[in-house]
Amino acid sequence: MTSHPGGRSAVTCEYRCGNACAHPAPNTSDNEYFGDVAKDVLSRRGALKAGAVMAAAAGGFAALSGTAAAAEPAGVEAAGRGRPARKVPGTDFDKVPPNTNDAVTIPPGYDQRIVIRWGDPVVPGAPKFDFAKQTAAAQEKQFGYNNDFVGLIPQDPLGLRSLLVANHEYTTETHMFPADQYDKNNPTEEQVRIAWAAHGLSVVQVTRDLLRGGLHVVPSRYNRRITLNTPFEVRGPAAGSQYLKTSADPTGRRILGTQNNCAGSVTPWGTVLSGEENVNQYFGHAGEVTDPVVAARLKRYGFSGAESTRKWERFDKRWDVRAEPNETNRFGWVVEIDPNDPNSTPIKHTHLGRFKHEAAAVKIARDGRVVAYSGDDERFEYIYKYVSNGKYKPGKSAHARRHNSALLDDGTLYVGRFTGDSPAGEIDGSGRLPSDGEFDGVGEWIPLAAGNKSFVDGFTAEEVYVFTRLAADKVMPTKMDRPEDIEPNPVNGRVYVALTNNSDRGKAGKAGVDEANPRNINRNGHVLEFEEIGDATSTKFAWRLLLVCGDPKEADTYFGGFDKNLVSPISCPDNVAFDPHGNLWISTDGNALGSHDGLFSVPVTGPERGYVKQFLSVPVGAETCGPVVTDNVVLVAVQHPGENADSSANPTSHWPDGGNSQPRPSIVSVWRKGAWGLPGRIGIR
């Protein structure tokens, strides 16, 4: 099967993102802010002298970083062959080597167990899964397809009972149905309705199995499916907008369903935020829209072409852009669900802007305001931040959850601009480090809108929220290399961004390199770390690249200054998470180095900063998603196993059930043997 850029298969590219990599990047704005500034920056020292804010930022970052010397990191045996002399808590495991096993491969001394797989029962009355005899009614009650984000919400102090929440990003109909039953050019209405039911989210209660280990799904009043048929409440300043009204919803305040839910986060108040990402691929006939203003807006969001891949528009006009052009504007938001209230109505938050959200993650500022970070996952798109006006109310009661959720509907939306501190000539696209030894600099948050006030010339506030990409283009933010998951570190307070890749960087007619995106034809991606100057509500920050991913043997890779001879190869960082010690954990998507995707740990402070170690790898054709790392268990969502085959006729993977079974996207739990029943013992030690 031919692979597309990175390690993805053509099938994954078609069904997950609508072949985004095969189409021109939607951002064609003339926005080269960084390049213009960089020409005037003569040296790092000169940049630091340019202003007190920049000097303070760089000094503070350096003091907190704990970066090891590049020659021989402290704490590593002098010979450079052994394991670190001092074990970093949470990362003391034997590295899993790169491999192509059709299995979840874990270190010695660990065990694993499937938590839940596509088609398993979620709500009462769900029938046993039957690959050859699926129905929409059954799928409405069963675990959905292609699990991505995983969130775990403890229900007791020891985490013996928790609510597990999973996103179901997309459907791959050629693999969901027997090959002799599914005609991609003529799907049946029932097959389409099955796909609608397989999208969305699942909530299940899980318990720790103290005898066998792992997590076990149990029947519960909390168990719930959210699908493309579930009503959502529209909240925030764009609720009721003229751009959200349709014939089915003339109020613009009630939307059916959520789709292409990629990553997400658990909020401090115990709800889940989920990002709607590649929603453009589900709509048909966008290329036939003749109104030039509407057509330009559709193009900026990647809506194009005639019939869609899935042909949904044949069975419901809301997927036909000609019939309901505003329906496209009703997706691409951050959504919030309350797992602790199974009767609650999910929310779409318009104040966080509309674009291809990978996720949104929340941090509470020192003054109590809520700060939410989000990336727009496409080539040359931007990083955003939202700051609330109101203040967080501690606690997870129903009242506190409602109060804190409302904070996401009244604040200010910003977009990020990154400025490097090295001479322009040293950022040449090769990935070679500049003379100061790091890719780093400062940045600013540019306001876009606050409530009903727009800060962008030519845009109303309503237009800023609904057409955020177009508004952001006007203020010249930095074009990034696919900003995906963004998460604040609960231990050191810094924020980490996975920038997956960008094979178009530096090509003719495309944006060139800058210090925050320093490689041309960036196939392996990088991880960015930034720290707000003063407080999370600040409009200034300092940044640096923690990792420049790829083969450690290559000159264009960097691992926080750590000895490259000791690290695991890593490519295409996607989701990020933290363990209780503040170590960064990275899951990958589309490994361009020839081995399977996996989960990796990285200390971010101290002498082992940048020491990348692979903890597990996933099966044939799969992607690693949704990592959760707790004291007792590691969870990963194994997405699209076997999707490097053309169809279900000849599966290339038989995970998780083995034998001749069809592959099924699933969530797997991993734990250290002998430590499962001991509260407070770290599952990954």
Wavefront OBJ file of the C-alpha trace (Angstrom):
o trace
v 0.000 0.000 0.000
v 1.467 3.358 -0.938
v 2.212 5.613 2.000
v 1.713 9.351 2.006
v 4.068 11.869 3.670
v 5.331 10.511 6.968
v 4.296 6.908 7.554
v 0.559 7.172 6.964
v -1.187 4.971 4.437
v -3.251 6.354 1.569
v -6.409 4.961 3.214
v -5.701 6.839 6.448
v -5.033 10.036 4.539
v -8.321 9.728 2.677
v -10.593 8.942 5.602
v -8.910 10.732 8.475
v -8.202 14.137 6.950
v -9.674 14.050 3.452
v -6.257 13.750 1.803
v -5.149 17.078 3.230
v -1.530 16.369 2.327
v -2.500 15.929 -1.344
v -4.193 19.331 -1.518
v -2.611 22.773 -1.333
v -2.409 24.091 2.232
v -5.402 26.397 2.787
v -3.239 29.156 4.269
v -2.143 31.190 1.256
v -1.971 34.487 3.157
v 1.011 36.767 2.565
v 2.221 36.456 6.119
v 5.990 36.343 6.518
v 6.300 38.309 9.752
v 9.083 36.177 11.177
v 11.300 36.463 8.136
v 11.045 40.249 8.118
v 11.944 40.487 11.771
v 14.747 37.973 11.590
v 16.603 40.072 9.022
v 17.006 42.759 11.665
v 18.213 40.441 14.409
v 22.013 40.344 14.323
v 22.733 38.050 17.219
v 21.237 36.462 20.295
v 23.038 38.947 22.493
v 21.710 41.811 20.427
v 18.191 40.464 20.691
v 18.445 40.128 24.443
v 19.603 43.725 24.711
v 16.714 44.901 22.567
v 14.322 45.103 25.496
v 14.011 44.384 29.183
v 11.124 41.984 28.606
v 13.120 39.807 26.245
v 16.098 39.779 28.580
v 13.999 38.820 31.567
v 12.285 36.097 29.593
v 15.470 34.514 28.321
v 17.137 34.717 31.716
v 14.184 33.192 33.519
v 13.863 30.368 31.029
v 17.549 29.504 31.253
v 17.445 29.442 35.034
v 14.534 27.012 35.083
v 15.519 24.753 32.231
v 18.090 22.475 33.797
v 19.472 21.795 30.320
v 22.336 19.316 30.353
v 25.627 19.993 28.634
v 25.596 18.651 25.115
v 28.922 16.804 25.418
v 28.127 14.385 28.260
v 25.003 14.924 30.373
v 25.502 14.744 34.116
v 24.047 11.596 35.594
v 24.981 9.433 32.605
v 27.738 6.867 32.893
v 30.968 8.194 31.477
v 31.255 5.416 28.914
v 28.011 6.615 27.330
v 26.798 3.043 26.946
v 24.922 2.313 30.150
v 21.674 3.462 31.615
v 21.565 6.769 33.500
v 23.394 6.528 36.813
v 20.491 8.307 38.497
v 17.067 7.014 37.626
v 14.473 9.693 36.918
v 11.237 8.739 38.700
v 8.628 7.677 36.186
v 11.077 6.756 33.433
v 12.901 3.750 34.904
v 12.075 1.133 32.286
v 13.991 -0.641 29.544
v 13.503 1.012 26.177
v 11.383 -0.752 23.590
v 13.412 -0.881 20.359
v 11.910 0.327 17.071
v 9.973 -2.562 15.525
v 7.199 -3.615 13.146
v 5.390 -6.123 15.380
v 1.655 -6.643 14.991
v 1.206 -6.112 18.717
v 1.416 -3.536 21.460
v 5.037 -4.111 22.444
v 5.913 -3.136 26.032
v 9.051 -3.294 28.212
v 10.028 -6.371 30.242
v 8.383 -6.406 33.639
v 5.095 -4.913 32.412
v 1.735 -6.382 31.502
v -1.187 -5.210 29.356
v -4.907 -5.682 28.903
v -7.540 -4.399 26.487
v -9.949 -2.019 28.231
v -12.508 -1.623 25.450
v -12.602 -2.106 21.680
v -14.747 -0.857 18.806
v -18.202 -2.440 19.057
v -18.004 -3.412 22.734
v -21.130 -2.582 24.784
v -21.342 0.861 26.362
v -24.968 1.423 27.364
v -27.635 -1.074 28.498
v -29.142 -3.151 25.736
v -26.082 -3.012 23.511
v -25.819 -6.262 21.531
v -22.648 -8.248 21.097
v -20.558 -6.891 18.232
v -20.963 -8.702 14.917
v -18.679 -7.420 12.175
v -20.852 -8.885 9.404
v -24.226 -7.807 10.824
v -23.897 -4.245 12.057
v -26.792 -1.852 12.547
v -27.028 1.823 13.389
v -29.206 1.025 16.394
v -26.481 -1.255 17.764
v -23.648 1.190 17.091
v -25.527 3.917 18.993
v -25.010 1.741 22.098
v -21.538 0.393 21.342
v -18.038 1.830 21.609
v -17.355 3.959 18.532
v -14.687 3.727 15.872
v -11.084 5.019 15.764
v -10.586 6.079 19.355
v -8.228 9.038 19.781
v -8.167 11.119 23.001
v -8.544 9.243 26.285
v -9.391 10.988 29.541
v -9.559 9.385 32.977
v -11.607 11.086 35.717
v -11.171 9.443 39.146
v -14.298 8.978 41.252
v -12.535 8.154 44.499
v -9.211 9.182 46.123
v -7.428 5.944 45.185
v -8.687 5.852 41.607
v -10.354 2.480 42.099
v -13.318 3.759 40.076
v -12.979 6.252 37.254
v -14.854 7.572 34.269
v -13.046 6.912 31.012
v -13.864 9.253 28.132
v -12.747 8.548 24.562
v -13.050 10.477 21.305
v -14.017 8.637 18.100
v -12.234 10.706 15.498
v -13.320 9.295 12.151
v -14.718 6.281 10.350
v -12.979 4.192 7.690
v -15.909 2.554 5.974
v -13.778 0.365 3.705
v -12.451 -1.318 6.877
v -15.590 -1.117 9.026
v -17.654 -3.415 6.809
v -16.999 -6.705 4.989
v -15.547 -5.947 1.566
v -18.415 -7.681 -0.216
v -20.959 -5.531 1.664
v -19.522 -2.044 1.176
v -19.326 -0.184 -2.136
v -17.586 3.129 -1.504
v -19.296 4.622 -4.553
v -22.744 3.497 -3.415
v -22.985 3.149 0.370
v -26.353 2.200 1.792
v -28.274 4.523 4.069
v -27.887 2.070 6.941
v -24.109 2.040 6.503
v -24.083 5.833 6.550
v -26.157 5.882 9.718
v -23.778 3.366 11.301
v -20.941 5.775 10.552
v -22.847 8.675 12.125
v -23.281 6.565 15.250
v -19.608 5.524 15.269
v -18.428 9.156 15.540
v -18.428 11.302 18.674
v -17.427 10.208 22.182
v -17.959 7.383 24.657
v -18.132 7.582 28.450
v -17.704 4.383 30.459
v -17.087 3.673 34.106
v -13.988 1.572 34.726
v -12.651 -0.121 37.838
v -9.157 -1.265 38.693
v -8.877 -5.030 38.633
v -6.735 -5.679 41.714
v -6.405 -9.392 40.911
v -5.521 -9.461 37.212
v -4.445 -5.869 36.667
v -5.675 -3.347 34.133
v -8.988 -1.528 33.932
v -12.361 -3.203 33.561
v -15.500 -1.576 32.085
v -18.564 -1.997 34.294
v -22.284 -1.271 33.741
v -23.058 2.173 35.116
v -25.560 5.004 34.944
v -22.669 7.172 33.730
v -22.075 5.119 30.575
v -23.024 7.149 27.536
v -22.602 7.517 23.787
v -22.437 10.928 22.112
v -22.824 10.703 18.332
v -23.630 12.786 15.267
v -27.274 12.557 16.347
v -26.732 14.088 19.815
v -27.985 17.679 20.349
v -25.346 20.240 21.382
v -25.903 23.676 22.895
v -24.046 26.545 21.193
v -22.507 28.917 23.720
v -20.408 32.048 23.661
v -20.592 35.286 21.642
v -21.283 33.577 18.291
v -24.313 31.655 19.585
v -27.252 32.645 17.401
v -24.947 34.032 14.709
v -26.352 34.495 11.231
v -23.533 32.220 10.075
v -24.757 29.318 12.222
v -28.439 29.360 11.255
v -29.820 26.606 9.006
v -33.240 25.492 7.875
v -33.214 22.822 10.597
v -31.991 25.285 13.241
v -33.116 28.857 12.494
v -31.900 29.912 15.965
v -28.237 29.028 15.362
v -28.089 27.690 18.919
v -28.626 23.925 18.602
v -26.340 21.668 16.599
v -26.717 17.954 16.040
v -23.552 16.046 16.793
v -19.789 16.359 16.820
v -17.295 14.867 14.392
v -13.616 14.334 13.746
v -12.915 14.719 17.454
v -9.162 14.460 17.718
v -7.359 15.157 20.990
v -8.759 16.689 24.151
v -8.193 17.313 27.835
v -9.745 16.890 31.252
v -10.481 20.288 32.772
v -9.595 21.194 36.373
v -13.342 21.098 37.115
v -13.762 17.522 35.865
v -15.289 17.941 32.407
v -13.751 17.034 29.052
v -12.824 19.386 26.211
v -12.606 17.830 22.752
v -11.425 19.401 19.494
v -13.294 19.080 16.187
v -10.571 18.865 13.559
v -10.792 17.765 9.897
v -14.504 18.471 9.478
v -14.223 19.724 5.895
v -13.986 16.197 4.433
v -17.555 15.239 5.389
v -19.306 17.785 3.170
v -20.111 17.452 -0.509
v -20.311 19.933 -3.414
v -18.369 22.773 -1.765
v -16.612 23.379 -5.061
v -19.932 24.260 -6.701
v -20.648 27.274 -4.469
v -20.661 30.408 -6.653
v -20.943 33.207 -4.069
v -17.350 34.552 -4.019
v -17.362 35.494 -0.314
v -18.753 32.133 0.790
v -16.421 30.301 -1.591
v -13.377 32.105 -0.184
v -14.369 31.217 3.360
v -14.911 27.586 2.421
v -11.548 27.410 0.667
v -9.707 28.824 3.683
v -11.087 25.917 5.726
v -10.302 23.271 3.110
v -13.846 22.678 1.808
v -13.632 21.752 -1.867
v -14.670 19.319 -4.559
v -17.871 17.609 -5.647
v -19.088 14.492 -3.847
v -17.535 13.622 -0.508
v -15.684 10.362 0.086
v -18.447 8.995 2.315
v -21.397 10.275 0.228
v -23.362 11.382 3.299
v -24.906 14.256 1.365
v -27.029 11.709 -0.517
v -28.941 10.925 2.678
v -29.117 14.258 4.545
v -28.958 17.687 2.936
v -27.025 19.172 5.830
v -23.908 17.546 4.361
v -24.579 19.193 0.973
v -22.929 22.620 0.976
v -25.116 23.822 -1.888
v -28.253 23.206 0.192
v -26.987 24.235 3.625
v -23.794 26.347 3.329
v -23.947 27.394 6.999
v -23.839 23.795 8.201
v -20.085 23.837 7.543
v -19.729 26.615 10.128
v -21.331 24.487 12.817
v -18.278 22.226 13.100
v -14.666 23.047 13.928
v -15.264 24.067 17.543
v -14.057 23.010 20.967
v -16.810 20.962 22.581
v -17.305 20.219 26.268
v -19.048 17.264 27.873
v -19.750 16.579 31.542
v -19.117 12.864 32.172
v -20.411 13.149 35.748
v -23.847 14.199 34.504
v -25.099 11.691 31.915
v -28.186 13.844 31.304
v -26.266 17.029 30.530
v -26.336 18.646 27.092
v -22.878 18.879 25.479
v -21.622 22.357 24.570
v -19.879 23.966 21.609
v -17.806 26.938 22.856
v -17.612 29.645 20.182
v -15.319 32.019 22.098
v -12.391 29.636 21.542
v -12.651 30.168 17.786
v -13.397 27.917 14.853
v -10.580 26.099 13.094
v -9.137 22.573 12.949
v -8.754 22.147 16.700
v -6.488 19.287 17.640
v -7.526 19.892 21.247
v -7.845 22.520 23.960
v -6.126 22.361 27.343
v -6.766 24.531 30.396
v -4.471 26.126 32.933
v -5.547 28.183 35.941
v -3.630 31.464 36.185
v -2.370 32.829 39.503
v -5.219 35.326 39.649
v -7.789 32.550 39.115
v -8.623 33.190 35.486
v -8.916 30.266 33.080
v -6.439 30.032 30.200
v -7.043 27.619 27.307
v -4.488 26.728 24.613
v -5.298 25.223 21.222
v -3.497 24.425 17.978
v -4.862 24.473 14.425
v -3.655 21.169 13.001
v -2.744 21.908 9.419
v 0.361 22.995 7.572
v 1.230 26.667 8.158
v -1.533 27.243 10.698
v -1.426 28.981 14.077
v -1.400 28.529 17.851
v -4.169 30.171 19.886
v -4.831 31.124 23.491
v -7.970 32.147 25.338
v -8.084 34.017 28.672
v -11.325 34.263 30.649
v -12.613 37.368 32.371
v -14.140 35.488 35.291
v -12.303 33.414 37.867
v -12.164 29.703 38.545
v -14.206 28.261 41.387
v -12.368 25.294 42.981
v -14.250 22.041 43.341
v -16.037 19.556 41.099
v -19.608 19.911 42.299
v -22.326 20.392 39.693
v -22.465 24.087 40.610
v -18.682 24.512 40.234
v -18.701 22.655 36.916
v -21.406 24.938 35.511
v -19.673 28.072 36.785
v -16.272 27.105 35.380
v -17.662 25.948 32.052
v -19.241 29.382 31.589
v -15.790 30.970 31.958
v -15.014 29.706 28.447
v -17.742 31.954 27.048
v -16.487 35.354 28.254
v -12.877 36.383 27.704
v -10.305 37.239 25.039
v -9.058 35.126 22.125
v -5.419 35.524 21.020
v -3.122 34.117 18.326
v 0.625 33.549 18.735
v 3.617 35.188 17.072
v 7.073 33.643 17.612
v 10.315 35.587 17.141
v 13.734 33.956 17.120
v 16.869 35.472 18.573
v 19.499 34.177 16.125
v 20.885 35.838 12.990
v 18.772 35.046 9.955
v 21.714 33.410 8.213
v 21.957 30.782 10.924
v 18.385 29.584 10.297
v 19.094 28.088 6.884
v 16.554 25.232 6.733
v 19.087 22.484 7.422
v 18.091 22.046 11.068
v 21.636 22.877 12.149
v 21.650 24.559 15.564
v 22.461 28.275 15.607
v 25.620 29.501 17.326
v 23.899 29.921 20.708
v 23.174 26.170 20.765
v 19.372 26.331 20.746
v 16.374 27.270 18.651
v 14.756 29.797 20.970
v 13.335 33.287 21.311
v 10.341 35.226 22.557
v 6.756 35.662 21.460
v 3.577 37.620 21.898
v -0.137 36.911 21.988
v -2.052 39.104 19.563
v -5.688 39.786 20.552
v -8.358 38.841 18.025
v -11.638 39.454 19.851
v -13.146 39.834 23.308
v -16.873 39.318 23.722
v -18.560 41.471 21.108
v -15.436 43.535 20.399
v -13.174 42.711 17.453
v -9.507 43.737 17.353
v -9.121 42.790 13.674
v -9.744 45.445 11.036
v -12.550 44.526 8.669
v -13.951 41.774 10.904
v -16.829 41.885 13.325
v -16.398 39.877 16.518
v -18.925 37.390 15.159
v -16.775 36.915 12.045
v -13.611 36.500 14.124
v -15.114 33.551 15.982
v -16.720 31.832 12.995
v -13.923 32.558 10.479
v -10.994 32.609 12.893
v -8.406 31.551 10.334
v -9.206 34.482 8.059
v -9.150 36.945 10.951
v -5.844 35.594 12.260
v -4.250 35.961 8.811
v -4.694 39.730 9.126
v -2.505 40.127 12.226
v 0.533 38.162 10.986
v 0.984 35.313 13.464
v 3.659 32.670 12.894
v 2.868 29.879 10.447
v 3.656 26.659 12.280
v 4.405 23.070 11.239
v 1.040 21.486 12.094
v 0.481 22.499 15.736
v -1.297 19.540 17.276
v -1.672 18.784 20.987
v -0.808 21.556 23.472
v -0.621 20.806 27.199
v 0.522 22.766 30.265
v 2.901 20.865 32.536
v 1.294 20.688 36.012
v 4.715 20.492 37.703
v 6.891 23.167 36.065
v 4.095 25.353 34.652
v 5.467 25.501 31.119
v 3.416 24.668 28.030
v 4.425 22.034 25.457
v 3.360 21.852 21.813
v 3.618 18.894 19.436
v 4.395 20.124 15.901
v 3.931 16.966 13.872
v 5.544 17.760 10.502
v 5.281 19.916 7.374
v 6.627 18.478 4.154
v 5.801 21.768 2.367
v 8.016 24.018 4.489
v 10.474 25.869 2.261
v 9.069 24.670 -1.069
v 8.668 27.136 -3.910
v 5.787 29.492 -3.177
v 5.484 28.240 0.421
v 6.563 29.827 3.668
v 10.259 29.461 4.408
v 11.914 28.494 7.642
v 11.992 30.488 10.847
v 13.590 29.709 14.185
v 10.393 28.138 15.588
v 10.105 25.959 12.447
v 13.740 25.591 11.404
v 13.765 22.727 8.880
v 12.802 22.689 5.236
v 10.688 19.661 4.193
v 10.082 18.870 7.852
v 9.048 15.201 7.814
v 9.741 14.352 11.455
v 8.361 17.312 13.411
v 9.476 18.899 16.676
v 8.310 19.747 20.198
v 8.144 23.342 21.368
v 8.241 24.518 24.983
v 7.183 27.972 26.118
v 6.759 29.869 29.343
v 4.503 32.847 29.875
v 6.344 35.883 31.189
v 4.931 36.712 34.603
v 1.669 34.783 34.480
v -0.461 32.616 32.211
v -2.588 35.661 31.348
v 0.445 37.545 29.989
v 0.723 38.586 26.362
v 4.481 37.846 26.295
v 6.283 34.523 26.472
v 9.694 32.912 26.012
v 10.062 29.767 23.948
v 12.568 27.130 22.819
v 12.496 23.835 20.956
v 12.834 20.913 23.352
v 13.107 18.298 20.591
v 13.846 18.383 16.882
v 12.677 14.879 16.053
v 14.018 12.255 13.700
v 16.883 9.810 13.509
v 19.425 10.646 16.246
v 22.205 9.764 13.806
v 21.216 12.663 11.567
v 22.669 16.136 12.040
v 19.274 17.872 11.927
v 17.989 16.345 15.181
v 18.220 17.737 18.706
v 17.169 16.263 22.044
v 17.299 19.116 24.526
v 21.090 18.930 24.618
v 21.081 15.278 25.684
v 23.547 12.779 24.212
v 21.952 11.645 20.941
v 23.696 8.255 21.163
v 21.407 7.267 24.049
v 17.947 8.355 22.915
v 15.200 6.448 21.110
v 14.444 7.566 17.548
v 11.170 9.525 17.478
v 9.192 10.892 14.539
v 5.961 12.867 14.105
v 4.959 13.855 17.665
v 1.186 14.104 17.969
v -0.309 13.932 21.474
v 1.433 14.988 24.688
v 0.712 14.198 28.338
v 2.460 14.336 31.714
v 3.014 11.830 34.481
v 2.801 12.815 38.175
v 6.516 13.708 38.143
v 6.156 16.237 35.326
v 7.867 14.069 32.691
v 6.570 14.643 29.172
v 5.019 11.677 27.332
v 4.638 11.827 23.552
v 2.579 9.629 21.252
v 3.419 9.614 17.554
v 1.442 9.575 14.317
v 2.978 8.655 10.971
v 6.496 7.606 11.955
v 8.691 8.521 8.985
v 11.610 6.347 10.156
v 10.260 2.972 9.002
v 9.110 1.549 12.334
v 5.755 1.604 14.078
v 4.376 4.529 16.047
v 4.765 4.509 19.799
v 4.705 6.221 23.184
v 7.849 7.929 24.514
v 8.873 9.472 27.844
v 11.018 12.618 28.106
v 12.231 14.320 31.305
v 12.020 18.089 30.818
v 14.205 19.280 33.708
v 17.473 18.201 35.266
v 20.428 16.353 33.762
v 18.242 13.966 31.755
v 16.255 16.699 30.027
v 15.704 15.489 26.459
v 16.393 11.807 27.196
v 13.749 10.265 24.901
v 12.865 6.643 25.709
v 10.312 4.518 23.871
v 7.865 2.874 26.273
v 5.681 0.990 23.804
v 4.902 0.544 20.135
v 1.568 -0.146 18.419
v 0.508 -2.747 15.820
v 0.694 -2.752 12.034
v -0.890 0.288 10.397
v -1.815 1.878 13.742
v -1.272 5.249 15.368
v -0.648 5.889 19.070
v -3.225 8.245 20.597
v -4.630 9.558 23.853
v -1.893 8.757 26.363
v -2.821 8.787 30.041
v -0.010 8.194 32.541
v -0.998 7.807 36.211
v 0.511 6.307 39.347
v -0.997 2.935 38.510
v -1.543 2.593 34.788
v -0.654 3.832 31.323
v -3.461 4.049 28.772
v -3.114 4.432 25.024
v -5.722 4.462 22.272
v -4.615 2.308 19.349
v -6.191 3.943 16.319
v -6.718 2.486 12.816
v -4.791 -0.818 13.193
v -4.425 -2.530 9.822
v -5.394 0.563 7.875
v -2.475 0.130 5.506
v -4.613 -2.451 3.667
v -6.923 -1.431 0.818
v -9.990 -2.878 2.523
v -11.170 -5.418 5.066
v -10.769 -8.223 2.536
v -7.109 -8.906 3.358
v -6.311 -7.406 6.775
v -2.659 -6.660 7.497
v -3.302 -6.682 11.248
v -5.290 -9.012 13.477
v -4.890 -6.971 16.628
v -6.282 -7.092 19.285
v -8.084 -10.449 19.024
v -5.509 -12.367 16.975
v -6.094 -15.331 14.725
v -7.894 -14.354 11.514
v -9.941 -11.620 13.174
v -10.507 -8.162 11.773
v -8.490 -5.404 13.471
v -10.459 -3.216 15.895
v -9.412 0.175 17.267
v -9.091 -0.277 21.023
v -7.840 1.206 24.273
v -5.139 -0.761 26.063
v -3.909 -0.463 29.656
v -0.306 -1.179 30.649
v 1.071 -1.536 34.177
v 4.157 -2.663 36.031
v 3.892 -6.207 37.295
v 3.705 -6.513 41.043
v 2.689 -2.894 41.661
v -0.939 -2.914 40.560
v -2.682 -3.234 43.924
v -0.413 -0.872 45.849
v -1.807 2.680 46.023
v 0.823 5.310 45.450
v 3.239 2.995 43.601
v 4.051 4.410 40.211
v 2.892 2.146 37.413
v 5.888 3.060 35.256
v 8.330 3.691 38.178
l 1 2 3 4 5 6 7 8 9 10 11 12 13 14 15 16 17 18 19 20 21 22 23 24 25 26 27 28 29 30 31 32 33 34 35 36 37 38 39 40 41 42 43 44 45 46 47 48 49 50 51 52 53 54 55 56 57 58 59 60 61 62 63 64 65 66 67 68 69 70 71 72 73 74 75 76 77 78 79 80 81 82 83 84 85 86 87 88 89 90 91 92 93 94 95 96 97 98 99 100 101 102 103 104 105 106 107 108 109 110 111 112 113 114 115 116 117 118 119 120 121 122 123 124 125 126 127 128 129 130 131 132 133 134 135 136 137 138 139 140 141 142 143 144 145 146 147 148 149 150 151 152 153 154 155 156 157 158 159 160 161 162 163 164 165 166 167 168 169 170 171 172 173 174 175 176 177 178 179 180 181 182 183 184 185 186 187 188 189 190 191 192 193 194 195 196 197 198 199 200 201 202 203 204 205 206 207 208 209 210 211 212 213 214 215 216 217 218 219 220 221 222 223 224 225 226 227 228 229 230 231 232 233 234 235 236 237 238 239 240 241 242 243 244 245 246 247 248 249 250 251 252 253 254 255 256 257 258 259 260 261 262 263 264 265 266 267 268 269 270 271 272 273 274 275 276 277 278 279 280 281 282 283 284 285 286 287 288 289 290 291 292 293 294 295 296 297 298 299 300 301 302 303 304 305 306 307 308 309 310 311 312 313 314 315 316 317 318 319 320 321 322 323 324 325 326 327 328 329 330 331 332 333 334 335 336 337 338 339 340 341 342 343 344 345 346 347 348 349 350 351 352 353 354 355 356 357 358 359 360 361 362 363 364 365 366 367 368 369 370 371 372 373 374 375 376 377 378 379 380 381 382 383 384 385 386 387 388 389 390 391 392 393 394 395 396 397 398 399 400 401 402 403 404 405 406 407 408 409 410 411 412 413 414 415 416 417 418 419 420 421 422 423 424 425 426 427 428 429 430 431 432 433 434 435 436 437 438 439 440 441 442 443 444 445 446 447 448 449 450 451 452 453 454 455 456 457 458 459 460 461 462 463 464 465 466 467 468 469 470 471 472 473 474 475 476 477 478 479 480 481 482 483 484 485 486 487 488 489 490 491 492 493 494 495 496 497 498 499 500 501 502 503 504 505 506 507 508 509 510 511 512 513 514 515 516 517 518 519 520 521 522 523 524 525 526 527 528 529 530 531 532 533 534 535 536 537 538 539 540 541 542 543 544 545 546 547 548 549 550 551 552 553 554 555 556 557 558 559 560 561 562 563 564 565 566 567 568 569 570 571 572 573 574 575 576 577 578 579 580 581 582 583 584 585 586 587 588 589 590 591 592 593 594 595 596 597 598 599 600 601 602 603 604 605 606 607 608 609 610 611 612 613 614 615 616 617 618 619 620 621 622 623 624 625 626 627 628 629 630 631 632 633 634 635 636 637 638 639 640 641 642 643 644 645 646 647 648 649 650 651 652 653 654 655 656 657 658 659 660 661 662 663 664 665 666 667 668 669 670 671 672 673 674 675 676 677 678 679 680 681 682 683 684 685
